[in-house]
Amino acid sequence: MAGLANRALQQPEELVRCNCAVSVEVGGKALRPEKSKAKTRTVHVLKARTGIFLRAPGFTRDVTISMSDLRTLVDSKIEQGRLGFVAKDGMQLVLSEAQPTQLHAIIRALNGEASPAQRTEPKPAGVGEGSQDRREAILRALKEGEGAGPKAGKDTHGRPAATPVKLARTGESSGPKAQASSVEPGKINLGEMPHMVLQELVAFLATDLFGLLGETCRALEEMTVAKGPTLRLARAYRNSAPPSLVVRRVQRQTNLRVLDLSGFEALTAGASKELAEALATNADLRLHTLSLRGCKALSDASVRRLLSSCPSLEILDLLEIPRLSNKALQAPLPRLRVLAAGSLGRAVTEKSQSEGAGFRTGRLDVGGGGSLAAAVHQSSHKACVSSLFTSFVFRELLSSTDTANGKSSEAPGASKASRPLTHLMFGHCTSIEVLPHLPASLLHLDLRGASLQAPANAEQHWRPLSNCPQLEALNLAGNVLLGSGAVLACISSLPSRTQLRALDISDTRPDAVLFSSLPTQASALTHFRACNSMALRNAELAELLRRLAALEVLDVGGCGSLEFPLSDLVPAAATSAAAALAPKLRHLGLARTALVGAHIDYTRRALARIAPLAKAFPISFDLFHAYDELPPAWL
């Protein structure tokens, strides 16, 4: 890149020269200046035949950035004499102790506008130093957008263009404000309003409008950022944003409630210390949602440090963070309701792509049965993020909740109903082998890919869920050590008043007895998965559809004993509309069965008679949408 720029700048034309302090970082290390150069240097904007470049001489290596090489322009501190550039190769160039007018001239020159020294014609409105020029630029741009010219937000070639307010902001002056000018009738100039009036205006606005309002002026930008309740790191920013920038943003948002740093691999254990300090020192902060999904550089100590800084936390996402153990959750979390940890069994944290940068304020199926199931089970976990959570993690969660509430978890009279935990998800945590005492408030329990097993020779007396009267969703998929009797004992241990609505027993070892008993033990089921079960045949499927009257989603992918055609389930359905087997069924998953492939059209026609509202899919479902949101939304 440097060689190409050198060849292009053999005979350049100087557009702007700026005297300021310059600092350069390459690969995270500061670039040393030449010994003969003083601290204050000169930065040049040069024009060559191949484009416009910014050059900072006086360093041990050539420092040159072109517009095509530029990834991010940081101009938030331009009025304080600071301007930053981040190149695509990671080089960072910071200009400080400069005049704001010079920095604005640099930006205009890099954008291809003529510098003040080169202008001989009268200066067009919008690029002057006074507020009147900026107002005229805005009004003229708005008029042009209403005419027959190019569409607003696009240039003559259909490419995205800066909004009028952004163009006006780049032309701000550091000198005294010009005299206020008249504005078109019926329009209000927010920049002329008193600070107190702007505060009242922001107080009555919806939070989803903060991003748009913050583009109008600096004062409103500061107000809206401070009041914004959500901070989500955009996908395109996950590999480029430095942790210090995130820390500063957290410090500014005093009203922060949701912090989503999913996929932010730059958040190391060292950087988490600064973030934890920013969360702890903000006395007004009441963070209730924290997502660290895919932050693979975090450790037990760093996660525990962050959690200790968020005493009001209610929703916590620790999915896809390897090597976490029970120690990560040894922090007082008195209000925690939803916790997701471990792994979903596949890489859900995607690499960032070039789709814009900035902050935005918005399954593994394993074979079942016999030794083959165990082999596939073990190999599947090798591909997952390894988590070291054990069965004692439940005790840690309950004890931290009770201790924070001022009572001991071992007290004989402790009220179990007061424990706030409602959703627990520990995916593919193979060290979880037993189900301990669970809170009575639990609504959702997902232990997919664990190593649960019933006590030897005591399956009939095993009652692990007897204290969960409110449980609505249970996921035991991938627990290959659970046989049919153990799964049935687990479901039967629920209190009689429990309305279990979602159940996943894929990749366990169910048999015909389990399928025949299930409608009796869980008659309220609306979502059911039983993938990779060789015991499920056409007769058992017809019985499930007939007896589970509330069933809406059914996934039987990989059930190799199902036979074509599907119409054989109920022959009378072909002649009588009243014989519909599953009137509420919406989705039927048939991946890797004899009913799809070349037979998919026949299967869908037969399904229209058996379940008029249902659609057949040659895929398997994730009942909870891969926990894209917490608490999870159901399919």
N, C-alpha and C positions, 0 to 999 in steps of 0.2 A: 504494500500500500504506500509506504514512504517513498520507494523508488519511483513509482508511477507519479506521485505528486511532485517529486523533484524534477522529473522530465517535463511536467506540465508547467512548472514555474520557472523555466529557464529565463524568460524575459517577461516577467509579470508587470502588471500595472497596479500601483498602489491605490486602493480606494479609501481606506481608513487607517489611521495610525492612532493608537491609544497607549498612553503611558500609565502603567499600573503595576501592581504586584501580581506575579504569576506563580502558580503551583501546579505541578503535573504529577499524576500517579499512573504508573504502568504496572499491571498485575498486582495491585495492592501495595506497591512500594513507591515511595516518593522518588522522582527523578531529580538527580543532582544537577545544579547549575554549573556552568563553567567557572573556574576560579577567578577569571578576570572580569566577570560580570557582577554588578551590584544587585541588590535585592530588587530594586525597581527596574523594570524592563519595558520594552516596547513590543506591543502586539500589532501585527499588520493583517489587514484584510486585502488580499491580492487577487487580481483578475487575470487569468490566463485564457488561452484559446479553448481549453477543455473545461473551464468552470471557474468558480470563485472558491478561494481557500482562506483559511485562517492559519497564520503561522506565528509561532512563539519562538524566536531565536534565543540563543544564550544558554542552551542546555547541552548535556553531553550527547544527546541524539536529536535528530531533527524532529520537531513537534509540528505537525501539519494536519489539519482537519478540514475536509471538504464537506459540502452539504450532503453528498451521497454517502459519506462515511459517518455522518452524525446520527446517533440513536436518540439522544435526549438533550433538550435544551432547558436548563433550570434558570428561570428568570424571576422567581418569586422575591428575590432580594435585590433586584436591580436598582431600586431607589436608595438602597444602602451602599451602592457601589460594588455589588458582587454579581457575577454572572458565571454560570457553570456549563460545561459541555461534556457529554459522555459519548465517546465514539463506539462504533460497533465492535471494535476489537478490545473494548474494556478500558481504554485510556481515558482518564479524567483530567480535564483542564479547567482550572478555576481562576478567574480574574477578580481581584479585590483592590480596594483603595482606588477605585476609578470614579470618574465623573459619570453620573447617570446618562447625560447627553451623549457621551462617547459610547457607552454601552448600547444605547438605542441606535446609534449610528452603525455599530457593528452588526446588530440584528438586521437593520434595513439593508445593509450592503450584502450580507449573506443571503437575504431573500431576493436579491437582484435589483433592489431599488437604488436609484442614484443617490450618492452621498451629497450632503449640503455643499461641499466644495466644488462639485462637478455641475451643479445646477446653474444654468444661465437663464432659463425661462422662469416665469413666475411660479412660485411654489404652490402646487395643488393643495386643496384642502384635505385634511386628514393626516398630513405628515408634518405639520408645523409643531410649534412648541406650546401653543396656547390652547385653552379649553374650547375656545370658539372654533378653532380648526377641527378639533375632534368631533364636536357636535355636528358641524357641517358634513364631515365624512360619514357619520352615522346616518344622518338624514338622507344624504345623497344615495348611500348604499341601500337604504330601505326603499327609496323611490325606484331605484333600478331593479330591485328584486320584485317590485309589483308590476314592472313593465313587461315588454316582450323580449327582454334580454335573456341571458342565461339564467337557469333555475337557481334560486337562493341556495347558498352553500356549495356551489360548483363554480369552477372557472370556465373559460371558453372552451376548454377541451374536456369538460365533464369530470375534472378531478376535484377532490375536496379542497375547499378554500377556507381561509380564516373568516370567522364571523365579523361583522362590522365592529362589535364591541372589542373584540380581540385586536383588530387593527388599530382602534383608537388607543387601546392600552399600550401598545408598543410605541406610541408617539407621545407618551406622557413626559412632561417637563419637570425638572427638579426645582425650577425657579418659582417665583410667586405666581399665583393663579391669575389668569386674565379676567377681565371684567365679564360678568355673567351676561349672556346674550339671550335673546328671546327664543323660545321653543315653539314649535308648531302648536296651534290651539288643539286642546284635547289630549295632549301628551305631557308626561311628567318626566323630568330629568332626575333620576335617583341620585346622581352624583352631587346635586346641589342641596339635597335634603340634610338637615341636621342629624348628627349621630344618634340622638335620642329617638328621633322619628324613625330612622332605619331600624333601630332595635325593636320598636313596637311593630313595625311591618314584618320583620322576621318572626316575631312571636306568634303571629296569626297565620303564617304560611304552613302548608303541608311539607313534611320533611322531604318528599320526593321532588320538590321544586328547588331545593337548596342548591343542587348542582348547577341548574340554569341561572339562578339568581346570582350565584357567586361569580359568574362571568362578567357582570356589569361593571364592578369597580372593586378596588382593593378592600375598602371597608366592608362591603357586603361579603366578599370572599372570606375575610377573617371571621365574620359573624356566623356565616352558614357553616363553615368548617367546625367552629367551636360548638355549634348546636347539633351537628350531625350525629345521629345515634348509631350509625353503622359504618364500619370500615372493612371493606373486602378488597383484597389484593387481586387485581385483574390478572388473568392467566398470562397475558403477554408481558407482565411486569415481574413474574415470579423468579425469573432467572437473572434479572438485571437490577432490580431495586436493592440498594444497600440497606442492611438492617438499621443503620442510623436514621435513614429517611423514614422508615416505619415508626421508629421510636419518637421522632419529632412529631409525626402526625398524631400519634397516640397522646402525646403531651398537649397538643392543641385542642383535641376533641374532648372537652371536659364533660360532654353529655354522652359519651360513648357507652353503648349497651351491647353491641354485637361486634366482635372482632374475629374476622375470618382470614386466616393466613394459610389456607389449604395449599399444599404444594410448594411452600416457600422454603426450599432446601437451603437457602443462604442463612436461615435462622439457626446458627450454631449454638453450642452450649455457652460460649462466651457472650454472644450477642443477646442471648436470652436473659442474661443478668441485667443488662441495660433496660431491656423491655420490662422486666419484673420491677425494676426500680421506678420506671415511668408509671406503671400501673399502681404501685404502692403509694407513691408520693402525691398522686392526684386525689385529694380528699373528697371531691365531688363525684368521683367515678363510681358507678354502680354496674359494672360489667356483669351481664347475666348469661351471655353466650360466647364461648371461646372454641374455635376450631383450629386445631393444629394438624389436621390430616395431611399425611405425606411429608411432614417436616422431619426428614429421616436423620438429621444430624443431632436431634435432641436426645438427651439421656434421662435416666431416672431423676437425677439431681436437678437438672434444668427444668423438667416438667414440674417437679414438686415445688421449685422456687416460683414458677409462674402461677401455680395454683394457690400458693400461699398469699399471693398478692391480689387474689380475686375472691374474697370471702363471700361475695353475693352471687357466686356462679351457680347457675341452674342447669345449663346445657353444656356438655363437654364432649368434644370429638377428638379422640386420640387414635383414629384408625390409621393403618399403614405406617406406623412408626416402629421400626424394628428394635428389638432388645429391651423393650420396656417390661418392667416387672411390678410386683405389688408395691415396691418402694415409691414408685412414681405417684401413687395415690395416697401417700401418708401425709396428707394435709387436711386441715379442717375445712370441710365443705358442707356446712349446715343446711344449705338450700338446694343441694344438687338433686335434680329430678331425672335427668337424662344423661346417660353415659354410653359412649360407643368406643370400643378399643379393640385391639387385635388386628385382624385382616379380613377382607371380604373374599379372599381366595384368588384374587386376580389384581393386576396392576390397574388401579382406578385413578391414580394421579398422573395425568397426561403431561407430556413435555409441553412447554409453552411454545406458541406459534406466533408469527408476526401478524397479529390482528389488533394492534393498538396497544398503547401503554398507558398506565395510570391507575388510580384508585377508583373503584366503583362502589357507589353507595346503594347492589344486586347481584365369581360363583363357580364356584367350582363344583361340578357334579362328579362324584366318585362312584365307582361301581359298587353294587351291593351284593352281599352273599359270599360266604366262604372265605378261604384264604386269599382269593383273588381280590376281594374287596379290601382286605387289610393291606395288601401290597399297593393297590392303587391309592388307598388312603394315605399311606406313608409317603409315596412319591408326590402326591398333590401338596402335602404340607411343605415339602422342600421348596416348592415354587412360590409359597406364600411368604409374607413377611413374618419372621419368627418372633413370637411374643412369649414372654416368660411368666405370664400371669398364672397363678395357681388358684385352687379352691379357696385359699385363705383371703383372697382379694375381697370376697363378699364380707368377711368379718371385718376387714380393714375399713370398708366403706361404711358399714353400719356403726362401727365403733367411733369413727371420726364424726359421723353425723350426731350420734348421741352425746359424745363428749362436747362437741361444739354447742349443743343445746343445753348443756349443764346437767346431764344425767349419765349414769353409767350403763353401758349396754348389757352388763351382767346383773343389773338390779332386778330382783324378782318381780317388782311391780311396774317395770318399765312399760310404757304404752307403745306397742308395735305400730299402731295405726298412725302415730305421729311422724314416723319416718317418711321423708318426702320422696324417696326413690320410686319412680314409676316405670322407667325404661332402662333396661340393662342389656348391652350387646357386647359379647366377648367372642369374636369370630376367630376360629382356627387357633385357639389357645389349647394346645394338646396337653398341657400340664394340668388342666382342670379335669379331675377324674371323679369327683363326687359333688353332689348337690347339697350344699349346707342349708342352714336355716335361712329362708328368704323373707324379705319384708312383706307385710300384708298389703302394702300400698302398690305392689308391683302390677303393672298392666301389660308389660311387654318384656319377654325374656328370649334372647337369641343366643344360643350356645352352639352354633353350627361349627362342625369340624373339631369339637372337643373330644375328650376320651372318657366320656361318662360311662359308668358301668354300675349295674345294680349289685347289692350285696349278694355274695354267693349263697345259693339255696334259700334266699329270703325275698324273692321277687314279689310274692303275694302280700308281704307285710311292708314293702317299701313304699313310703308315702312322702316323697320329696317336695310335693307342691301342696301339701295339706294346709299351709298357712297363706295361700294365695287366692283368696275368694274373688278378687277383681281381675285376675289374669285374663287377657283377651287374645294375646298372640304368643305362641310357643314355637320355637324353631330348634329342632334336634337333628337337623340334616348333617350327615357325615359322621355321626357317632356310630361307627360300625360295630362297636362292642355292645350296643344295645340290641338285644334280641326282641322278638315280638312280645314276649311276656313282660319284659322290662319296660318297653314303650307303653304297653297297655296299662301296666301298674302305675307308671308316671302320670298318664292321663286320668286314670281312675282315682288318683289321690287328690284331685281337685275337689273342693267342696261342692256339694250338690247344687248350690245356687250360682256357681260360676258359669258365665256365658263365654266359653272359649270360641272365638270366631276365626282365628287363623292358626293353622297347624302345618308344619313342614317336617315330614319324617323321611325325606329322601335319603338314600344311601345308608339306611339302617337295615335291619333284617326282619321286615314284617312278613306275616303269613296270612292265610285266608281267615284264621280266627280273629286276627286284629281287624281286618277290613269288615268283617261281619259284626264285630262288637263296637266299632267306632261310631256308627250313627246313634247308638244308645248312650255312649259315654260323652259324646260331644255333638249333640243334635243341633246346636246353633252355628255350626261351622259355615262360614261364607267363603273362606280362602283355604285351599288344601293342596299340598304338594306331596306326591309319593313317587318321585322319579327313581328309575333304575331298580324297580322291584319286580322280580320274576314271578312273585306270587299273585300279582294283580292280573286277572284274566277278564274276559268279556263278561262273565257272569258276576264277578265281584264289582266290576265297573258299573254294570246296570243296577246292582243293588245299592251302591253308593249314590248314584244319581237319583234313584227313586226315594231313598230314605232321608237323604240330606236335602230337605226341601228349601233351605235358605242358601244353598251353594251358588256362588257367583263366579268363582275362579277356580279352575281345576287344572293341575299340571301332572301328567302321567308320562312325561318324556322318558325314554329309555326303558319302558316296561315292555320287554321283548315278548311276553306271552300274550299280548293283545293281538287279535286276529282280525283281518279284513273279511267282510265289510262291517262297518259300524252299524248298519241298519239291523243286523242280527240281534242287537241288544233288546229291541222291542219290535217284533214284526208288526204288531197292531198299529204302530205309530204311522205306518204308511197309509192307513185308511181312515184314521180317526185323529182329528186335531186335539181332542180332549186327552189323548194318550201321551201327551208330551211328558217326558221323563223328568226334565229339569227346567221348569218354566222361568227360573231366575238366573240361570247360567249365562255368563257374558263371555268368558274366555276359556278356551280349552287348549292346553299345550300338549302336542303330540310328537315332540322331537324324537327322532331315532326309533320310530315304531313302524309297524307294517301299514298303518293307516295314512301315512304321508307319502311323499315321493310321487310316483305315478298315480297313486290312488287318492291324492289330496282332493280332487274335484268331487269324486264320489263320496268321500268322507264328509265334505261340507254340505252336499245335498242331503245326505242322511241326517246330519246334525241339525239341519233346518227343521226337520220333522221331530227330532227328539228334544231339542232345546231351541225354540224359535228365535230367541234373542242372542244366541251364542255365535261366536266366530272361532273357527279352528285355525291354529297357528302351528307351523312346523318348527317351533322353537320352544325353549324352556323359559319360564318367567322368573323374575325376581319380585317376590310379593311386596317388597318394601322399597323398590326403586333404588337399590344399592345405597340406601341411607343418604341420598342427595340432600335431604333436609331432615332436621331433627326437631321434634319427634317425627318419626318416619310417616310418609304418606303411603297408603296402601294402593295396590294396583286396582 
